[in-house]
């Protein structure tokens, strides 16, 4: 039965994969929809780890000190085994230093939040009825992709599943939009991060009189150069000249086991989907741990969960250079159910293919700066379908705060939000239809960013409202 086995043997990983759990290094995915996995493990000296659930039933994770080739050879005569591959680890792109290398340091107040006034705060209600900081609502990225103009036609519908680190349930901007999800890292329902006991007067990172830039060398997800935490009630914190950098070794709140660090990336991604489509629902599917690490099996489980639970759009702000047959099968499964899939193109700044953005049903998203130029860290080439702003975009952050982030992780959710607008305008829209819509973009000649820069007005213009 050797010809039945699709064996993946490449060993290179995305920069930063050392962050993934070491326990996954000897894990393998076995696709045996009709077999008895316990008998298979017993016959070949494999250790059963877990079974994937829902529509992913028939996929199993096993452990073995043997290499992939040895396991494949051992299973080649098992008639019920369709495929075996390594359960590859992967990491959020913003854990890579490629983003940090693109900048000399965090930006100034005027470049990140130009609408902030020295004489007080500015707040406004978004279309979901929640009070939000206008520096977030009216940031340069919003005007570049024409969010307000597009929201004259649609404000979003359906469910956007966010495969990430989880979402802050208590966030005052997102709370009405977040629905039930699942945490596959800790194997508990919900997927939301519950309120954290944070005392602003005693916790320096969240104190309004101090700064909160996190050091990448000690805090993997929130890179000090790709994420700048903002304080919506004061302006001095945003001034780089007065910013101090907090070190994890001396600031206990930055410990990777603390909830505040556990769901920062996912809350930031969710905030950008919400900015575009404030009346869409956000489904947190936690597949990354506090250090930004995950595995292919967790991603597969997350995709199937999203489809099984009614998601219309799936946002995947992560990437790996390693192809996976089982991941591609999960992508194809979601696509066959009409789900629109969006993924980050990666932050290596190269002409290269990463996954899942590289799979045909997925809309791969590159990053631009506020001058409509390709961001220096953004990957480019034929696997990029469209681009969106990804340099110091302002978004939500745990603890009812805001952050400015850079990376293709923060470009992808603009497109996922666009897909939620499409769902409102055309309930029958699917992945190919959404790709056709985003292709009505602003051309960026010579930058190898697919159709160009996302233009929400043009993208929505060809769709009919139900």
C-alpha positions as CSV (number, residue, x, y, z in Angstrom):
1,X,0.0,0.0,0.0
2,X,3.0,2.3,-0.2
3,X,1.6,4.2,-3.1
4,X,-1.3,5.2,-0.9
5,X,0.9,7.1,1.5
6,X,1.7,10.7,0.9
7,X,4.8,11.2,2.9
8,X,6.2,14.7,3.7
9,X,9.9,14.6,4.5
10,X,11.1,18.2,4.2
11,X,12.6,19.5,7.5
12,X,12.9,23.3,7.1
13,X,10.6,25.4,9.1
14,X,9.5,29.0,9.3
15,X,11.8,31.3,11.2
16,X,10.8,31.1,14.9
17,X,9.6,27.5,14.9
18,X,11.8,26.8,17.8
19,X,9.1,28.4,19.9
20,X,6.7,25.5,19.2
21,X,6.2,22.9,21.8
22,X,9.1,20.4,21.9
23,X,6.6,17.6,22.5
24,X,5.3,17.9,19.0
25,X,8.7,17.1,17.5
26,X,8.0,13.3,17.6
27,X,4.4,13.6,16.8
28,X,2.8,12.3,13.6
29,X,-0.6,12.6,12.0
30,X,-2.1,9.4,10.8
31,X,-5.1,9.5,8.5
32,X,-7.1,6.3,9.0
33,X,-10.8,7.0,8.7
34,X,-11.9,3.4,9.0
35,X,-9.1,1.8,11.0
36,X,-8.7,1.0,14.7
37,X,-5.9,3.3,15.8
38,X,-5.2,1.4,19.0
39,X,-4.6,-1.8,17.1
40,X,-2.4,0.1,14.6
41,X,-0.4,1.6,17.4
42,X,0.0,-1.7,19.1
43,X,1.2,-3.5,16.0
44,X,3.8,-0.9,15.2
45,X,5.0,0.3,18.5
46,X,3.4,3.8,18.3
47,X,2.0,5.7,21.2
48,X,-1.5,7.0,20.8
49,X,-1.7,10.7,21.7
50,X,-5.1,12.0,20.6
51,X,-7.9,11.8,18.1
52,X,-9.2,14.8,16.2
53,X,-12.9,15.4,16.6
54,X,-16.0,16.5,14.7
55,X,-15.6,16.4,10.9
56,X,-11.9,15.8,11.4
57,X,-12.7,12.3,12.7
58,X,-10.4,9.7,11.4
59,X,-7.3,11.8,12.0
60,X,-5.0,10.8,14.9
61,X,-1.8,12.1,16.4
62,X,0.7,9.5,17.5
63,X,4.1,9.6,19.1
64,X,7.2,7.7,18.2
65,X,11.0,8.1,18.5
66,X,11.2,6.7,14.9
67,X,11.6,9.0,12.0
68,X,8.8,9.7,9.4
69,X,10.3,7.3,6.8
70,X,10.4,4.5,9.3
71,X,6.9,5.0,10.4
72,X,5.7,5.2,6.8
73,X,7.4,2.0,5.9
74,X,5.9,0.3,8.9
75,X,2.4,1.5,8.0
76,X,2.6,0.8,4.3
77,X,0.8,-2.5,4.5
78,X,-2.0,-1.1,6.7
79,X,-5.0,-1.1,4.4
80,X,-6.9,1.6,6.4
81,X,-4.1,4.1,6.5
82,X,-4.4,6.7,3.8
83,X,-1.6,9.1,4.8
84,X,1.0,9.7,7.4
85,X,3.0,12.9,8.0
86,X,4.9,14.8,10.7
87,X,2.8,17.0,12.9
88,X,4.9,20.0,12.0
89,X,5.2,22.8,14.6
90,X,4.6,26.3,13.4
91,X,4.6,29.8,14.9
92,X,2.9,33.2,14.4
93,X,4.8,35.3,11.9
94,X,5.3,38.2,14.3
95,X,7.5,36.0,16.5
96,X,10.2,36.2,13.8
97,X,12.8,38.9,14.0
98,X,12.2,39.7,10.3
99,X,9.6,42.2,11.3
100,X,11.8,43.9,13.9
101,X,14.6,44.2,11.3
102,X,12.4,46.3,9.2
103,X,12.2,49.1,11.7
104,X,14.7,51.2,13.7
105,X,12.2,51.5,16.6
106,X,8.5,52.2,17.4
107,X,7.0,55.2,15.8
108,X,6.1,58.6,17.2
109,X,2.7,59.6,18.4
110,X,1.9,61.7,15.3
111,X,2.7,58.8,12.9
112,X,0.7,56.2,14.7
113,X,-2.3,58.0,16.1
114,X,-2.6,61.3,14.3
115,X,-6.1,61.9,15.5
116,X,-5.2,62.0,19.2
117,X,-5.4,65.5,20.6
118,X,-3.3,66.8,23.4
119,X,-6.3,68.3,25.2
120,X,-8.4,65.2,25.8
121,X,-9.7,61.9,24.6
122,X,-11.7,61.2,21.5
123,X,-14.3,58.4,21.4
124,X,-17.1,57.4,19.1
125,X,-19.5,54.5,18.7
126,X,-18.8,52.0,16.0
127,X,-21.6,50.4,14.0
128,X,-21.9,47.7,16.6
129,X,-22.8,50.3,19.2
130,X,-19.6,50.0,21.1
131,X,-17.5,53.0,22.3
132,X,-14.1,53.0,20.6
133,X,-11.1,55.3,20.4
134,X,-11.2,57.4,17.3
135,X,-7.5,56.9,16.7
136,X,-8.5,53.3,16.1
137,X,-11.6,54.1,14.1
138,X,-10.1,56.8,12.0
139,X,-6.5,55.6,11.6
140,X,-4.7,55.9,8.2
141,X,-5.3,52.3,7.3
142,X,-9.1,52.9,7.5
143,X,-9.0,55.6,5.0
144,X,-6.6,53.8,2.7
145,X,-8.9,50.9,2.2
146,X,-12.1,53.1,2.4
147,X,-13.7,51.5,5.4
148,X,-16.2,54.2,6.2
149,X,-17.4,54.5,2.6
150,X,-17.8,50.7,2.3
151,X,-19.8,50.7,5.5
152,X,-22.5,52.8,3.9
153,X,-23.4,49.5,2.0
154,X,-22.6,46.9,4.6
155,X,-21.2,46.6,8.1
156,X,-20.7,42.8,8.2
157,X,-22.6,39.6,8.8
158,X,-22.0,36.0,9.5
159,X,-19.3,34.5,11.7
160,X,-15.5,35.1,11.3
161,X,-13.5,32.4,13.0
162,X,-10.2,33.6,14.2
163,X,-7.6,30.8,14.5
164,X,-5.1,32.4,16.8
165,X,-4.3,32.8,20.5
166,X,-7.8,33.6,21.7
167,X,-9.7,36.9,22.2
168,X,-10.2,39.1,25.3
169,X,-13.8,38.5,26.1
170,X,-13.9,41.6,28.4
171,X,-12.7,44.0,25.7
172,X,-15.2,46.9,25.7
173,X,-15.0,47.1,21.9
174,X,-15.3,43.4,21.0
175,X,-17.4,42.0,23.8
176,X,-20.8,42.2,21.9
177,X,-19.3,40.5,18.8
178,X,-17.4,37.6,20.4
179,X,-19.3,34.3,20.4
180,X,-18.6,30.8,21.8
181,X,-15.5,29.1,20.4
182,X,-13.0,26.6,21.6
183,X,-9.5,26.5,23.1
184,X,-7.7,23.6,21.5
185,X,-4.5,24.3,23.4
186,X,-6.0,23.7,26.8
187,X,-8.9,21.6,25.5
188,X,-11.7,23.7,27.0
189,X,-14.8,25.3,25.5
190,X,-15.1,29.0,24.9
191,X,-11.9,30.1,23.1
192,X,-12.3,33.5,24.8
193,X,-9.8,34.8,27.3
194,X,-11.8,35.7,30.5
195,X,-11.3,38.9,32.4
196,X,-7.8,39.3,33.9
197,X,-7.2,40.7,37.4
198,X,-5.2,43.7,36.3
199,X,-4.6,46.6,38.7
200,X,-3.5,49.6,36.8
201,X,-2.0,51.3,39.8
202,X,0.3,48.5,40.7
203,X,1.0,46.7,37.4
204,X,3.5,48.8,35.5
205,X,2.8,47.5,32.0
206,X,-0.8,48.6,32.3
207,X,-0.2,51.8,34.3
208,X,-1.4,54.8,32.3
209,X,1.5,56.8,33.6
210,X,4.1,54.3,32.2
211,X,4.9,52.7,28.9
212,X,4.3,49.2,27.7
213,X,6.6,48.2,24.9
214,X,7.5,44.6,25.2
215,X,10.9,43.3,24.5
216,X,11.0,40.6,21.8
217,X,13.9,38.9,23.4
218,X,11.7,38.0,26.3
219,X,8.1,38.2,25.0
220,X,7.7,36.3,21.8
221,X,4.3,37.2,20.6
222,X,4.3,40.9,21.2
223,X,7.5,42.0,19.6
224,X,8.8,45.3,20.9
225,X,9.3,46.4,17.3
226,X,6.2,45.0,15.8
227,X,3.7,45.9,18.6
228,X,3.5,49.2,20.4
229,X,0.9,49.3,23.2
230,X,-1.0,52.6,23.2
231,X,-2.9,54.2,26.1
232,X,-6.2,55.8,24.9
233,X,-6.4,58.2,27.9
234,X,-3.0,59.9,27.6
235,X,-0.6,60.9,24.9
236,X,2.7,61.0,26.6
237,X,2.9,57.2,26.6
238,X,2.9,57.3,22.9
239,X,6.1,59.4,22.6
240,X,9.1,57.2,21.9
241,X,11.3,59.7,23.7
242,X,9.6,58.9,27.0
243,X,9.1,55.2,26.4
244,X,11.0,52.7,28.6
245,X,11.4,49.1,27.6
246,X,10.3,46.6,30.2
247,X,12.2,43.4,30.7
248,X,10.3,40.2,31.4
249,X,12.9,39.2,34.0
250,X,11.9,42.2,36.1
251,X,8.3,42.7,35.2
252,X,6.1,39.8,36.3
253,X,3.1,40.6,34.1
254,X,5.2,39.9,31.1
255,X,5.7,36.3,32.1
256,X,4.5,34.1,29.2
257,X,2.2,32.2,31.5
258,X,0.2,35.2,32.3
259,X,-3.2,35.5,30.4
260,X,-2.4,39.1,29.3
261,X,0.4,37.7,27.1
262,X,-1.6,34.6,26.1
263,X,-4.2,36.3,23.9
264,X,-2.6,39.5,22.8
265,X,-2.1,38.5,19.2
266,X,-5.6,37.1,18.8
267,X,-7.2,40.2,20.3
268,X,-5.2,42.4,18.0
269,X,-6.3,40.4,14.9
270,X,-9.9,40.4,16.1
271,X,-9.9,44.2,16.5
272,X,-9.0,44.6,12.8
273,X,-11.7,42.3,11.6
274,X,-14.1,44.3,13.8
275,X,-12.9,47.6,12.5
276,X,-14.0,46.6,9.0
277,X,-17.1,44.5,9.9
278,X,-18.3,45.7,13.3
279,X,-21.6,43.8,13.1
280,X,-20.1,40.4,12.2
281,X,-19.6,37.8,14.9
282,X,-16.1,36.8,16.0
283,X,-15.5,33.1,16.9
284,X,-12.2,32.6,18.9
285,X,-10.6,29.3,18.0
286,X,-7.4,29.1,20.1
287,X,-4.8,27.0,18.4
288,X,-1.7,28.9,19.5
289,X,-0.2,29.0,23.0
290,X,1.2,31.9,24.9
291,X,4.5,31.7,23.1
292,X,2.9,31.8,19.7
293,X,3.5,28.1,19.1
294,X,1.1,25.5,17.5
295,X,1.1,22.5,15.3
296,X,-0.5,21.3,12.1
297,X,-2.9,19.0,13.9
298,X,-4.1,21.9,16.1
299,X,-4.7,24.1,12.9
300,X,-6.5,21.2,11.2
301,X,-8.7,20.7,14.2
302,X,-9.4,24.5,14.4
303,X,-10.5,24.6,10.7
304,X,-12.8,21.7,11.1
305,X,-14.3,23.2,14.3
306,X,-14.9,26.5,12.5
307,X,-16.7,24.8,9.6
308,X,-18.7,22.5,11.9
309,X,-19.9,25.5,13.9
310,X,-21.1,27.7,11.1
311,X,-18.2,30.0,10.3
312,X,-18.5,31.9,7.1
313,X,-14.9,33.2,7.1
314,X,-11.7,31.8,8.6
315,X,-8.8,34.2,9.3
316,X,-5.4,32.5,9.6
317,X,-2.7,35.1,10.6
318,X,0.1,32.6,10.5
319,X,2.3,30.7,8.0
320,X,4.8,27.9,7.5
321,X,7.0,27.0,4.6
322,X,6.2,23.3,5.0
323,X,3.3,21.9,2.9
324,X,1.0,19.5,4.5
325,X,-1.4,17.1,2.8
326,X,-3.7,17.0,5.8
327,X,-3.7,20.8,6.1
328,X,-4.6,21.1,2.5
329,X,-7.3,18.6,2.9
330,X,-8.8,20.6,5.7
331,X,-8.6,23.8,3.6
332,X,-10.3,22.0,0.8
333,X,-13.0,20.7,3.2
334,X,-13.7,24.3,4.4
335,X,-13.8,25.6,0.8
336,X,-16.2,22.8,-0.3
337,X,-18.6,24.1,2.5
338,X,-18.5,27.6,1.1
339,X,-16.2,29.0,3.8
340,X,-14.0,32.0,2.7
341,X,-10.4,31.4,3.9
342,X,-7.9,34.2,4.4
343,X,-4.2,33.9,5.5
344,X,-1.1,36.0,6.0
345,X,1.6,35.8,3.3
346,X,4.4,35.8,5.8
347,X,7.1,38.2,7.0
348,X,10.3,37.1,5.4
349,X,10.3,39.9,2.9
350,X,11.0,37.4,0.1
351,X,9.5,35.9,-3.1
352,X,8.4,32.7,-1.5
353,X,5.5,30.4,-0.9
354,X,4.1,29.8,2.6
355,X,1.1,27.9,3.8
356,X,-1.9,28.0,4.1
357,X,-1.7,31.2,2.0
358,X,-0.2,29.2,-0.8
359,X,-3.1,26.9,-1.2
360,X,-5.5,27.8,-4.1
361,X,-8.7,28.3,-2.1
362,X,-7.0,30.6,0.3
363,X,-6.8,34.4,-0.2
364,X,-3.1,35.2,0.6
365,X,-2.6,38.7,2.0
366,X,0.6,40.8,1.8
367,X,1.3,44.0,3.7
368,X,1.7,47.6,2.6
369,X,2.7,50.8,4.4
370,X,0.7,54.0,4.6
371,X,2.2,55.2,1.4
372,X,0.9,52.2,-0.6
373,X,4.3,50.7,-0.9
374,X,5.0,47.0,-0.1
375,X,6.1,46.7,3.5
376,X,9.8,45.7,3.6
377,X,9.0,42.6,5.6
378,X,6.1,41.4,3.5
379,X,6.5,38.3,1.3
380,X,5.4,38.8,-2.3
381,X,4.9,36.9,-5.6
382,X,2.3,34.7,-7.2
383,X,1.0,33.3,-3.9
384,X,-0.1,36.8,-2.8
385,X,-3.6,37.6,-4.0
386,X,-4.1,41.1,-2.5
387,X,-2.5,43.4,0.0
388,X,-3.7,45.5,2.9
389,X,-2.1,47.9,5.4
390,X,0.2,46.2,7.8
391,X,2.6,48.8,9.2
392,X,1.7,50.2,12.6
393,X,-2.0,49.6,12.3
394,X,-3.9,50.4,15.4
395,X,-6.1,47.7,17.0
396,X,-7.5,46.4,20.2
397,X,-5.3,44.9,22.9
398,X,-6.1,43.0,26.2
399,X,-7.1,45.1,29.2
400,X,-9.3,47.5,27.2
401,X,-6.2,49.0,25.6
402,X,-5.0,49.5,22.1
403,X,-1.9,48.6,20.2
404,X,-0.1,49.5,17.0
405,X,1.2,46.4,15.2
406,X,3.2,45.5,12.1
407,X,3.2,42.3,10.1
408,X,1.1,40.4,7.6
409,X,-0.8,39.0,10.5
410,X,-2.4,42.4,10.8
411,X,-3.0,42.8,7.1
412,X,-5.0,39.5,6.7
413,X,-7.8,40.5,9.1
414,X,-8.6,43.5,6.9
415,X,-9.4,41.1,4.1
416,X,-11.3,38.7,6.5
417,X,-13.4,41.7,7.6
418,X,-14.0,42.5,3.9
419,X,-15.2,38.9,3.4
420,X,-17.8,39.5,6.3
421,X,-19.0,42.6,4.3
422,X,-19.4,40.3,1.3
423,X,-21.4,37.8,3.3
424,X,-23.9,40.6,4.2
425,X,-24.2,41.7,0.6
426,X,-24.4,38.2,-0.9
427,X,-25.3,35.3,1.5
428,X,-24.3,32.8,-1.2
429,X,-20.8,34.0,-1.7
430,X,-18.0,31.5,-1.4
431,X,-14.2,31.5,-1.6
432,X,-13.9,32.0,-5.4
433,X,-16.5,34.7,-5.3
434,X,-14.7,36.5,-2.4
435,X,-11.4,36.3,-4.3
436,X,-13.1,37.8,-7.4
437,X,-14.4,40.6,-5.2
438,X,-11.0,41.5,-3.6
439,X,-9.4,41.4,-7.1
440,X,-11.2,44.6,-7.7
441,X,-8.3,46.3,-6.0
442,X,-6.1,49.4,-6.5
443,X,-3.2,48.3,-8.7
444,X,0.3,48.4,-7.2
445,X,2.4,48.1,-10.3
446,X,5.7,46.2,-10.0
447,X,5.2,45.3,-6.3
448,X,4.1,41.7,-6.9
449,X,1.2,41.9,-4.5
450,X,-1.4,40.2,-6.5
451,X,-4.3,42.4,-7.6
452,X,-2.9,45.3,-5.5
453,X,-4.2,47.2,-2.5
454,X,-7.6,46.2,-1.0
455,X,-10.3,48.7,-2.0
456,X,-13.4,48.0,0.0
457,X,-15.7,50.2,-2.1
458,X,-14.7,48.5,-5.4
459,X,-14.7,45.1,-3.8
460,X,-18.2,45.5,-2.4
461,X,-19.5,47.4,-5.5
462,X,-20.0,44.3,-7.7
463,X,-22.0,42.4,-5.1
464,X,-25.8,42.7,-4.6
465,X,-27.4,43.3,-1.2
466,X,-29.8,40.6,0.0
